[in-house]
């Protein structure tokens, strides 16, 4: 808790280390897999294998998806210049000189937050907790990050 929690709390109220794009191990593993597949020329093997197993016809698509997974990596918290290149939520908060959306009176009706609210069920709760506990203390009370996860408490 403390300064690190402040740096890792995005303007939208998400905690950076909870996001899949900040899962460093995922991207190391995906990169290693991509490199190993290239090294052993798996594309050629898949081409030959596709003659007896039609699933291998999709290997080029798999390779594209693997690259897109690698492209998802977020190398720094949004407060440190990471996150999405274009983020209307971050831009809005910065333009209004807010620490985050929880300081805005319009967060309940904000269209920029609509998509995030659908994916992150605890978002509105965070906008209640952060002002009460402060950026340096709120993270112990956060719950599930994505709607498909179990509650972390």
Buried (B, 14 or more C-beta within 10 A) or exposed (E): EEEEBBBBBBBBBBBBBBBEBBBEEBBEEBBEBBEEBEEEEBEEEBBEBBEEEEEBEEBEEBBEEBEEBBEBBBEEBBBEEBBEEEBEBBEBBBEEEBBBBBBBEEBEEBEBBEEBBEEBBBBBBBBEBBBEBEBEBBBEBBBBBEEEEEEEE
